Amino acid sequence: MARPTWPSGIIQSKTVDIASNTNAIRTSGSGSALAGFLVSGFLLALLGAILPAWGYHRDPSDFIAVGNFFLSLAIGIVAAARFARPIMLRRGLSFLLVSACGLSCLALLYLALVSPPLSDWWRVAGLLVLGAGAGLLNLALFHAISPGYQDDAAGTVNKGGILYGLGCLAATLLVAGTFYAYTVPSILTFMALVPGFFAGLYVPKSYAAPPEGTHPTLRQALRDFRSPGAVLFALLLFFQFGNEWSIAGWLPIFLIRRVGLSPPGSLMILALYWLFLITGRLIAVALLPRLRHGRLLMGSVLGAIFGCLVLVFTKNVFGAAVGACFVGAGFASIFPLVAEAIGRRFPYYHPGFFNGIFSFALVGGLVAPATLGYAASKWGVGVVVGIPLIGMFVVMILLILIWLESKVTGR
């Protein structure tokens, strides 16, 4: 009996349908994973927003405790890297996502139980666990977005960064909106619902870690850090995240003590900072193909420096709002530009490699406000803006060095 033959057009059509369905599945999986960056931003912005509710703006002697809080959060993120990969290999990527969100939910519920006047060290322990939950979540997310990154490296990183910023904004607005309406334990309990919801959301999902053979090994990927350009990129993100989180962690306390704002008013200024940071990133992504990157970078750095100077000298609400807006807008375009450059420089994707870059930058973002706590206890709250101002000049120098290195190497 003769075997049926199919016209070549039908075969091609079926092939295209299969390919499009495969891409749709990959995009859908990456999309739901990208939403997890919303939770990551929500968790890490929580400390800067909750400090006024805990009352750490009243006495400069409390600034050392604030520094310990940020340092504990950073240690938790670093410690998570030790356990995340073994858990993922034994139980799978989906289990790691659910566990990370569940652990973060429990950490927030614990923090709700150990609010002041209990000892600061109870909160240090809770923030250590919260940092571990955020660290586990970040590593899982970088594995889960692998298909989307391979399709569109810069677009995926930028979407993740914008969702991360939206999570930071949501955490700030939640605390500001409920500051006088609810007690601090109630606010933290409400906040615990966010990672708890995402833990339930990830339960029915199925994520597969990319096969080891499809990417270079982590050791091979890390060889790129032997080049001066890669080291400069890592240092740039380290200092830039440090600048961003120094403002995010200390701006409310700075405005309460220097300008005399109420805690909810200072949190609304912080929300303005996050809003301009997110909006600026959206605008920067749209301008990247149309505007010379050097001009955009230089304008961003100068705008951030101007905003820091306004915050240093302001004595009223208007100046505080203008300074926060300029700082947020100035910081906005640096991450998309660096993300695009990293996507071109490292066209392959290794989740552990990129999680390492992000975690290194994130640790810098948390060590900086921790250092500010120790410095502010000795020299006053003014250093909260003065040190990020110096940090922006460091970023400018690193940008110039990266530009020179690219000219020399032709990359």
The 8 nearest C-alpha neighbors of each residue, nearest first, counted from 0:
[[1, 2, 3, 4, 5, 6, 7, 10],
 [2, 0, 3, 4, 5, 6, 7, 10],
 [1, 3, 0, 4, 5, 6, 7, 10],
 [4, 2, 1, 5, 0, 6, 7, 10],
 [3, 5, 2, 6, 1, 7, 10, 9],
 [6, 4, 7, 3, 9, 10, 8, 2],
 [5, 7, 8, 9, 10, 4, 11, 3],
 [6, 8, 10, 9, 11, 5, 12, 4],
 [9, 7, 11, 6, 10, 12, 5, 13],
 [10, 8, 12, 11, 7, 6, 13, 5],
 [11, 9, 7, 13, 12, 8, 14, 6],
 [12, 10, 14, 8, 9, 13, 15, 7],
 [11, 13, 9, 15, 14, 10, 8, 16],
 [12, 14, 16, 10, 11, 15, 9, 17],
 [15, 13, 11, 17, 12, 16, 18, 10],
 [14, 16, 18, 12, 13, 17, 19, 11],
 [17, 15, 13, 19, 14, 18, 20, 12],
 [16, 18, 20, 14, 15, 19, 21, 13],
 [19, 17, 15, 21, 20, 16, 14, 22],
 [18, 20, 22, 16, 21, 17, 15, 23],
 [21, 19, 23, 17, 22, 18, 16, 24],
 [20, 22, 18, 24, 19, 23, 17, 25],
 [21, 23, 25, 19, 24, 20, 26, 18],
 [24, 22, 20, 26, 21, 25, 27, 19],
 [23, 25, 27, 21, 22, 26, 28, 20],
 [26, 24, 22, 28, 23, 27, 146, 29],
 [25, 27, 23, 29, 24, 28, 147, 30],
 [26, 28, 30, 24, 29, 25, 23, 31],
 [29, 27, 25, 30, 31, 26, 24, 32],
 [28, 30, 144, 32, 26, 147, 27, 31],
 [31, 29, 27, 33, 32, 28, 26, 34],
 [30, 32, 34, 33, 28, 29, 27, 35],
 [31, 33, 29, 34, 30, 35, 143, 140],
 [34, 32, 30, 35, 31, 36, 159, 29],
 [35, 33, 31, 32, 36, 37, 30, 162],
 [34, 36, 37, 33, 38, 32, 39, 140],
 [35, 37, 39, 163, 38, 34, 33, 162],
 [36, 38, 166, 163, 162, 35, 40, 39],
 [39, 37, 41, 35, 36, 40, 166, 42],
 [38, 40, 36, 42, 41, 37, 133, 43],
 [41, 39, 163, 166, 167, 43, 37, 38],
 [40, 42, 166, 167, 38, 170, 39, 44],
 [43, 41, 39, 45, 40, 44, 38, 133],
 [42, 44, 40, 45, 41, 39, 46, 167],
 [45, 43, 167, 41, 46, 42, 47, 40],
 [44, 46, 48, 42, 43, 47, 170, 49],
 [47, 45, 49, 48, 44, 50, 43, 248],
 [48, 46, 248, 45, 50, 49, 44, 247],
 [47, 49, 45, 171, 46, 50, 174, 44],
 [48, 50, 52, 46, 51, 47, 45, 53],
 [49, 51, 53, 52, 55, 47, 48, 46],
 [52, 50, 54, 53, 49, 55, 56, 262],
 [53, 51, 49, 54, 50, 183, 178, 262],
 [52, 54, 50, 51, 55, 49, 115, 114],
 [55, 53, 51, 52, 56, 57, 50, 115],
 [56, 54, 57, 50, 51, 53, 61, 58],
 [57, 55, 252, 54, 51, 58, 255, 256],
 [56, 58, 55, 54, 59, 61, 256, 51],
 [57, 59, 60, 61, 56, 55, 62, 54],
 [60, 58, 61, 62, 376, 57, 56, 375],
 [59, 61, 58, 62, 376, 63, 64, 57],
 [62, 60, 59, 64, 63, 58, 55, 65],
 [61, 63, 372, 65, 64, 59, 376, 60],
 [64, 62, 66, 373, 372, 65, 61, 376],
 [63, 65, 67, 61, 62, 66, 68, 119],
 [66, 64, 62, 68, 67, 63, 372, 69],
 [369, 65, 67, 372, 63, 64, 69, 68],
 [68, 66, 64, 70, 65, 69, 71, 63],
 [69, 67, 65, 71, 66, 70, 123, 64],
 [68, 70, 369, 72, 66, 71, 67, 365],
 [69, 71, 67, 73, 72, 369, 68, 366],
 [72, 70, 127, 74, 68, 73, 69, 67],
 [71, 73, 130, 127, 69, 75, 126, 70],
 [74, 72, 70, 76, 362, 75, 71, 365],
 [75, 73, 71, 77, 76, 72, 78, 70],
 [74, 76, 130, 131, 127, 78, 72, 73],
 [75, 77, 134, 130, 131, 73, 79, 74],
 [78, 76, 74, 79, 75, 80, 73, 134],
 [79, 77, 75, 80, 76, 81, 74, 131],
 [78, 80, 131, 76, 134, 81, 82, 77],
 [79, 81, 83, 78, 82, 77, 134, 135],
 [82, 80, 79, 78, 83, 84, 77, 85],
 [83, 81, 79, 80, 85, 84, 86, 78],
 [84, 82, 86, 80, 135, 85, 79, 81],
 [83, 85, 87, 86, 82, 88, 80, 81],
 [86, 84, 88, 87, 83, 82, 89, 81],
 [87, 85, 89, 83, 84, 88, 90, 82],
 [86, 88, 91, 84, 92, 90, 85, 89],
 [89, 87, 85, 86, 91, 90, 84, 92],
 [90, 88, 86, 87, 91, 85, 84, 92],
 [91, 89, 87, 86, 88, 94, 92, 95],
 [92, 90, 87, 94, 93, 88, 89, 95],
 [91, 93, 95, 87, 94, 206, 207, 208],
 [94, 92, 96, 95, 206, 91, 205, 97],
 [93, 95, 97, 92, 96, 91, 98, 90],
 [94, 96, 98, 92, 93, 97, 87, 99],
 [97, 95, 93, 99, 94, 98, 139, 136],
 [96, 98, 198, 94, 100, 95, 99, 201],
 [97, 99, 101, 95, 96, 100, 102, 94],
 [100, 98, 132, 136, 102, 96, 135, 101],
 [99, 101, 194, 198, 103, 97, 102, 98],
 [100, 102, 98, 104, 103, 99, 198, 195],
 [103, 101, 105, 99, 104, 132, 100, 98],
 [104, 102, 132, 106, 100, 129, 101, 105],
 [103, 105, 191, 101, 107, 194, 195, 102],
 [106, 104, 108, 102, 103, 107, 109, 101],
 [107, 105, 103, 109, 129, 104, 108, 125],
 [108, 106, 110, 191, 104, 109, 105, 187],
 [107, 109, 111, 105, 110, 106, 188, 191],
 [108, 110, 106, 112, 111, 107, 105, 125],
 [111, 109, 107, 113, 112, 108, 125, 106],
 [110, 112, 184, 108, 187, 109, 113, 114],
 [111, 113, 109, 110, 114, 184, 108, 107],
 [114, 112, 110, 111, 117, 121, 122, 115],
 [113, 115, 112, 111, 117, 110, 116, 184],
 [116, 114, 117, 53, 113, 118, 119, 54],
 [115, 117, 114, 118, 113, 119, 53, 54],
 [118, 116, 115, 113, 114, 119, 121, 120],
 [119, 117, 120, 121, 116, 115, 122, 113],
 [120, 118, 122, 121, 123, 117, 64, 115],
 [119, 121, 123, 122, 118, 124, 117, 64],
 [122, 120, 124, 119, 123, 118, 113, 125],
 [121, 123, 125, 120, 124, 119, 126, 110],
 [122, 124, 120, 126, 121, 68, 125, 71],
 [125, 123, 127, 122, 121, 126, 120, 128],
 [126, 124, 122, 128, 127, 123, 106, 110],
 [125, 127, 129, 123, 72, 128, 124, 130],
 [126, 128, 75, 71, 72, 124, 130, 125],
 [129, 127, 131, 125, 126, 130, 106, 75],
 [128, 130, 126, 132, 103, 106, 131, 127],
 [131, 129, 75, 72, 76, 133, 127, 128],
 [130, 132, 75, 79, 76, 128, 134, 129],
 [131, 133, 99, 103, 129, 135, 130, 134],
 [132, 134, 136, 130, 131, 135, 39, 137],
 [133, 135, 76, 131, 137, 79, 136, 132],
 [136, 134, 132, 99, 138, 133, 79, 137],
 [135, 137, 133, 99, 139, 134, 138, 96],
 [138, 136, 140, 134, 139, 135, 133, 141],
 [137, 139, 141, 135, 140, 136, 354, 134],
 [140, 138, 136, 142, 137, 141, 96, 143],
 [139, 141, 143, 137, 142, 138, 32, 136],
 [142, 140, 350, 138, 144, 143, 139, 354],
 [143, 141, 350, 139, 140, 145, 144, 208],
 [142, 144, 140, 141, 145, 32, 139, 29],
 [145, 143, 29, 147, 141, 142, 146, 32],
 [144, 146, 148, 142, 147, 143, 149, 141],
 [147, 145, 149, 148, 144, 25, 29, 150],
 [148, 146, 150, 144, 29, 149, 145, 26],
 [149, 147, 152, 145, 151, 150, 146, 155],
 [148, 150, 146, 147, 151, 152, 145, 348],
 [149, 151, 147, 148, 152, 146, 155, 26],
 [152, 150, 148, 154, 149, 153, 155, 147],
 [151, 153, 148, 155, 342, 154, 149, 156],
 [152, 154, 339, 156, 155, 342, 151, 338],
 [155, 153, 157, 151, 156, 152, 158, 148],
 [154, 156, 158, 152, 157, 153, 148, 151],
 [155, 157, 159, 153, 158, 154, 160, 152],
 [156, 158, 160, 154, 159, 155, 335, 153],
 [159, 157, 161, 155, 160, 156, 154, 162],
 [158, 160, 156, 162, 157, 161, 33, 36],
 [161, 159, 163, 157, 158, 162, 156, 164],
 [160, 162, 164, 158, 163, 159, 277, 157],
 [163, 161, 37, 165, 159, 164, 160, 36],
 [162, 164, 40, 37, 36, 160, 166, 161],
 [165, 163, 167, 161, 166, 162, 277, 40],
 [166, 164, 162, 168, 167, 163, 169, 161],
 [165, 167, 41, 37, 40, 169, 163, 164],
 [168, 166, 41, 40, 44, 164, 170, 165],
 [167, 169, 165, 171, 166, 170, 273, 270],
 [170, 168, 166, 172, 171, 167, 173, 165],
 [171, 169, 173, 41, 167, 168, 172, 45],
 [172, 170, 168, 48, 174, 169, 173, 270],
 [173, 171, 175, 169, 174, 170, 176, 168],
 [172, 174, 170, 176, 171, 175, 169, 177],
 [173, 175, 177, 171, 172, 176, 178, 170],
 [176, 174, 172, 263, 178, 173, 177, 266],
 [177, 175, 173, 174, 178, 172, 263, 180],
 [176, 178, 180, 174, 175, 181, 179, 173],
 [179, 177, 175, 174, 180, 176, 181, 263],
 [180, 178, 177, 181, 182, 176, 263, 175],
 [179, 181, 177, 178, 182, 176, 186, 185],
 [182, 180, 177, 179, 185, 178, 186, 183],
 [181, 183, 185, 184, 186, 180, 179, 178],
 [182, 184, 186, 185, 187, 52, 181, 111],
 [185, 183, 111, 187, 186, 182, 188, 112],
 [184, 186, 188, 182, 183, 187, 181, 189],
 [187, 185, 183, 189, 188, 184, 190, 182],
 [188, 186, 190, 184, 111, 189, 185, 107],
 [187, 189, 185, 191, 190, 186, 108, 184],
 [190, 188, 186, 187, 191, 192, 185, 193],
 [189, 191, 187, 192, 188, 193, 186, 107],
 [190, 192, 104, 188, 107, 189, 193, 194],
 [191, 193, 195, 190, 189, 194, 196, 188],
 [194, 192, 196, 195, 191, 190, 197, 38],
 [195, 193, 100, 197, 104, 196, 192, 191],
 [194, 196, 192, 198, 193, 104, 197, 101],
 [197, 195, 193, 199, 194, 198, 192, 200],
 [196, 198, 200, 194, 199, 195, 201, 193],
 [197, 199, 97, 100, 195, 201, 200, 196],
 [200, 198, 196, 197, 202, 201, 195, 97],
 [199, 201, 197, 198, 202, 196, 203, 204],
 [200, 202, 204, 198, 199, 203, 97, 197],
 [201, 203, 199, 204, 200, 97, 198, 93],
 [204, 202, 201, 205, 200, 199, 93, 198],
 [205, 203, 201, 202, 206, 93, 200, 28],
 [204, 206, 93, 203, 207, 201, 92, 202],
 [207, 205, 93, 92, 143, 204, 208, 28],
 [206, 208, 92, 209, 205, 143, 91, 93],
 [207, 209, 142, 92, 210, 206, 143, 91],
 [210, 208, 211, 207, 213, 145, 142, 214],
 [211, 209, 212, 213, 208, 214, 207, 215],
 [210, 212, 213, 214, 209, 216, 215, 208],
 [211, 213, 210, 214, 215, 216, 209, 349],
 [214, 212, 211, 210, 209, 215, 349, 348],
 [215, 213, 212, 349, 211, 216, 348, 347],
 [216, 214, 219, 220, 217, 349, 213, 212],
 [215, 217, 219, 218, 220, 214, 211, 349],
 [216, 218, 220, 219, 221, 352, 215, 351],
 [219, 217, 221, 216, 220, 222, 215, 352],
 [218, 220, 216, 222, 217, 221, 215, 223],
 [221, 219, 217, 222, 218, 223, 216, 215],
 [220, 222, 218, 223, 219, 224, 217, 352],
 [221, 223, 224, 219, 220, 225, 218, 226],
 [224, 222, 221, 225, 226, 220, 229, 219],
 [223, 225, 229, 226, 222, 221, 230, 227],
 [224, 226, 223, 222, 227, 229, 230, 221],
 [225, 227, 224, 228, 229, 223, 230, 222],
 [228, 226, 230, 229, 231, 225, 224, 404],
 [229, 227, 231, 226, 230, 401, 232, 404],
 [230, 228, 232, 224, 231, 227, 226, 233],
 [231, 229, 233, 227, 232, 228, 224, 234],
 [230, 232, 228, 234, 229, 233, 235, 227],
 [233, 231, 229, 235, 230, 234, 228, 236],
 [232, 234, 230, 236, 235, 231, 237, 229],
 [235, 233, 237, 231, 236, 232, 238, 230],
 [234, 236, 232, 238, 237, 233, 239, 231],
 [235, 237, 239, 360, 233, 234, 238, 240],
 [238, 236, 360, 234, 363, 235, 240, 239],
 [237, 239, 241, 235, 240, 236, 242, 234],
 [240, 238, 236, 242, 241, 237, 235, 243],
 [241, 239, 364, 243, 242, 237, 238, 236],
 [364, 240, 242, 238, 367, 363, 239, 244],
 [241, 243, 387, 239, 245, 240, 244, 238],
 [244, 242, 240, 241, 246, 245, 247, 239],
 [245, 243, 247, 364, 246, 241, 248, 242],
 [244, 246, 368, 242, 248, 247, 243, 241],
 [247, 245, 250, 244, 249, 248, 243, 242],
 [248, 246, 244, 245, 249, 250, 47, 243],
 [247, 249, 47, 245, 246, 244, 250, 368],
 [248, 250, 246, 252, 251, 247, 245, 253],
 [249, 251, 253, 246, 252, 247, 254, 248],
 [252, 250, 265, 254, 253, 249, 266, 255],
 [253, 251, 255, 56, 249, 254, 250, 256],
 [252, 254, 250, 256, 251, 255, 257, 249],
 [255, 253, 258, 251, 257, 252, 256, 260],
 [254, 256, 260, 259, 252, 253, 258, 257],
 [255, 257, 253, 254, 259, 258, 252, 56],
 [258, 256, 254, 253, 259, 255, 314, 380],
 [259, 257, 254, 314, 260, 315, 255, 256],
 [258, 260, 255, 256, 257, 254, 261, 315],
 [261, 259, 255, 258, 264, 265, 254, 262],
 [260, 262, 264, 263, 255, 265, 259, 254],
 [261, 263, 265, 264, 51, 266, 260, 255],
 [264, 262, 175, 266, 265, 261, 267, 178],
 [265, 263, 261, 267, 266, 262, 260, 268],
 [264, 266, 251, 268, 262, 267, 263, 260],
 [267, 265, 269, 263, 268, 264, 175, 251],
 [266, 268, 270, 264, 269, 265, 263, 271],
 [269, 267, 271, 265, 270, 266, 320, 272],
 [270, 268, 266, 272, 267, 271, 265, 273],
 [269, 271, 267, 273, 268, 272, 168, 171],
 [272, 270, 274, 268, 269, 273, 275, 267],
 [271, 273, 327, 269, 323, 270, 324, 275],
 [274, 272, 276, 270, 271, 275, 168, 277],
 [275, 273, 271, 277, 276, 272, 270, 278],
 [276, 274, 278, 327, 328, 272, 277, 273],
 [275, 277, 327, 331, 273, 279, 328, 274],
 [278, 276, 280, 274, 279, 275, 164, 161],
 [279, 277, 275, 281, 280, 276, 274, 282],
 [278, 280, 331, 282, 276, 328, 277, 281],
 [281, 279, 331, 283, 277, 282, 278, 332],
 [280, 282, 278, 284, 279, 283, 277, 285],
 [281, 283, 279, 285, 280, 284, 286, 278],
 [284, 282, 280, 286, 332, 285, 281, 279],
 [283, 285, 281, 287, 282, 286, 280, 335],
 [286, 284, 282, 283, 287, 281, 288, 289],
 [287, 285, 283, 289, 284, 288, 290, 282],
 [286, 288, 284, 289, 290, 285, 283, 292],
 [289, 287, 286, 290, 285, 291, 284, 292],
 [290, 288, 286, 287, 291, 285, 292, 284],
 [291, 289, 287, 286, 288, 292, 295, 294],
 [290, 292, 293, 294, 295, 289, 287, 288],
 [293, 291, 295, 294, 296, 290, 287, 336],
 [292, 294, 296, 295, 291, 297, 298, 290],
 [293, 295, 297, 296, 292, 291, 298, 290],
 [294, 296, 292, 298, 293, 297, 299, 291],
 [297, 295, 299, 293, 298, 294, 292, 300],
 [296, 298, 294, 300, 299, 295, 293, 301],
 [299, 297, 295, 301, 296, 300, 302, 294],
 [300, 298, 329, 302, 296, 297, 301, 295],
 [299, 301, 303, 297, 302, 298, 329, 296],
 [300, 302, 304, 298, 303, 299, 305, 297],
 [303, 301, 329, 299, 305, 300, 304, 325],
 [302, 304, 329, 326, 306, 300, 305, 301],
 [305, 303, 301, 307, 306, 302, 388, 300],
 [304, 306, 302, 308, 303, 307, 301, 309],
 [307, 305, 322, 325, 326, 303, 309, 308],
 [306, 308, 310, 304, 309, 305, 388, 311],
 [307, 309, 311, 305, 310, 306, 304, 312],
 [308, 310, 306, 322, 307, 312, 311, 313],
 [311, 309, 307, 322, 313, 308, 312, 319],
 [310, 312, 308, 309, 313, 307, 384, 381],
 [313, 311, 309, 310, 308, 314, 318, 307],
 [314, 312, 318, 310, 309, 315, 311, 319],
 [313, 315, 258, 312, 318, 316, 257, 319],
 [316, 314, 318, 317, 258, 313, 319, 259],
 [317, 315, 319, 318, 320, 258, 314, 260],
 [318, 316, 320, 319, 315, 321, 313, 322],
 [317, 319, 321, 313, 320, 316, 315, 322],
 [320, 318, 316, 322, 317, 321, 310, 323],
 [319, 321, 317, 323, 318, 322, 268, 316],
 [322, 320, 318, 324, 319, 323, 317, 325],
 [323, 321, 306, 309, 319, 310, 325, 324],
 [322, 324, 272, 326, 320, 325, 321, 327],
 [325, 323, 321, 327, 272, 322, 326, 275],
 [326, 324, 306, 328, 322, 327, 323, 302],
 [325, 327, 303, 306, 329, 323, 324, 328],
 [328, 326, 276, 272, 275, 324, 330, 329],
 [329, 327, 331, 325, 275, 279, 276, 330],
 [328, 330, 299, 303, 302, 326, 327, 331],
 [329, 331, 327, 328, 333, 332, 326, 303],
 [332, 330, 276, 280, 279, 328, 329, 333],
 [331, 333, 283, 280, 335, 334, 330, 336],
 [332, 334, 336, 335, 331, 330, 337, 296],
 [333, 335, 337, 336, 332, 338, 331, 330],
 [336, 334, 338, 337, 332, 333, 157, 339],
 [337, 335, 339, 333, 338, 334, 340, 332],
 [336, 338, 340, 334, 339, 335, 341, 333],
 [339, 337, 335, 341, 336, 340, 153, 334],
 [338, 340, 153, 342, 336, 337, 341, 335],
 [339, 341, 337, 343, 342, 338, 344, 336],
 [340, 342, 344, 338, 343, 339, 345, 337],
 [343, 341, 339, 345, 340, 152, 344, 346],
 [344, 342, 340, 341, 346, 345, 339, 152],
 [343, 345, 341, 342, 340, 346, 410, 339],
 [344, 346, 342, 347, 343, 341, 348, 340],
 [347, 345, 343, 342, 344, 348, 152, 341],
 [348, 346, 345, 349, 214, 149, 215, 342],
 [347, 349, 350, 214, 346, 149, 145, 345],
 [348, 350, 352, 351, 214, 353, 217, 347],
 [351, 349, 142, 141, 353, 352, 354, 348],
 [352, 350, 354, 353, 349, 355, 217, 138],
 [351, 353, 355, 349, 350, 354, 217, 356],
 [354, 352, 356, 355, 350, 351, 357, 349],
 [353, 355, 351, 357, 356, 352, 138, 358],
 [354, 356, 352, 358, 353, 357, 359, 351],
 [357, 355, 353, 359, 354, 358, 360, 233],
 [356, 358, 354, 360, 359, 355, 361, 353],
 [359, 357, 361, 355, 360, 356, 354, 362],
 [360, 358, 356, 362, 357, 361, 355, 363],
 [361, 359, 237, 363, 357, 236, 358, 362],
 [362, 360, 364, 358, 363, 359, 357, 240],
 [361, 363, 365, 359, 364, 73, 360, 366],
 [364, 362, 237, 360, 366, 241, 361, 365],
 [241, 363, 365, 240, 361, 244, 362, 367],
 [364, 366, 362, 367, 363, 368, 69, 73],
 [365, 367, 369, 363, 368, 364, 70, 362],
 [366, 368, 241, 370, 369, 365, 364, 245],
 [369, 367, 245, 371, 370, 365, 366, 372],
 [66, 370, 368, 366, 69, 372, 371, 367],
 [371, 369, 367, 372, 368, 373, 366, 374],
 [372, 370, 368, 374, 369, 373, 375, 383],
 [373, 371, 66, 62, 375, 369, 63, 370],
 [372, 374, 63, 370, 376, 371, 375, 66],
 [373, 375, 371, 377, 372, 376, 378, 370],
 [376, 374, 379, 380, 378, 372, 377, 373],
 [375, 377, 373, 62, 374, 59, 379, 60],
 [376, 378, 375, 374, 379, 373, 59, 380],
 [379, 377, 375, 374, 376, 380, 382, 381],
 [380, 378, 375, 381, 376, 377, 382, 374],
 [379, 381, 375, 382, 383, 253, 378, 376],
 [380, 382, 383, 379, 384, 385, 311, 375],
 [383, 381, 385, 384, 380, 386, 375, 379],
 [384, 382, 381, 380, 385, 371, 386, 249],
 [385, 383, 382, 387, 386, 381, 388, 307],
 [386, 384, 382, 388, 387, 383, 381, 389],
 [385, 387, 389, 388, 384, 382, 390, 383],
 [388, 386, 390, 242, 389, 384, 385, 391],
 [389, 387, 385, 386, 391, 390, 307, 304],
 [390, 388, 386, 387, 392, 391, 385, 393],
 [389, 391, 387, 393, 388, 392, 386, 242],
 [390, 392, 394, 388, 393, 389, 395, 387],
 [391, 393, 395, 389, 394, 390, 396, 388],
 [394, 392, 390, 396, 391, 395, 397, 389],
 [393, 395, 391, 397, 392, 396, 235, 398],
 [396, 394, 392, 398, 393, 397, 391, 399],
 [395, 397, 393, 399, 394, 398, 400, 392],
 [398, 396, 400, 394, 399, 395, 401, 235],
 [399, 397, 401, 395, 400, 396, 394, 402],
 [398, 400, 402, 396, 397, 401, 403, 395],
 [399, 401, 397, 403, 402, 398, 404, 396],
 [402, 400, 404, 398, 403, 399, 405, 397],
 [403, 401, 399, 405, 400, 404, 398, 406],
 [404, 402, 400, 406, 405, 401, 399, 407],
 [405, 403, 401, 407, 406, 402, 400, 408],
 [404, 406, 410, 402, 408, 403, 409, 407],
 [407, 405, 403, 409, 404, 408, 402, 410],
 [406, 408, 404, 405, 409, 403, 410, 402],
 [407, 409, 405, 410, 406, 404, 403, 228],
 [408, 410, 406, 405, 407, 404, 403, 402],
 [409, 405, 408, 406, 344, 407, 404, 343]]
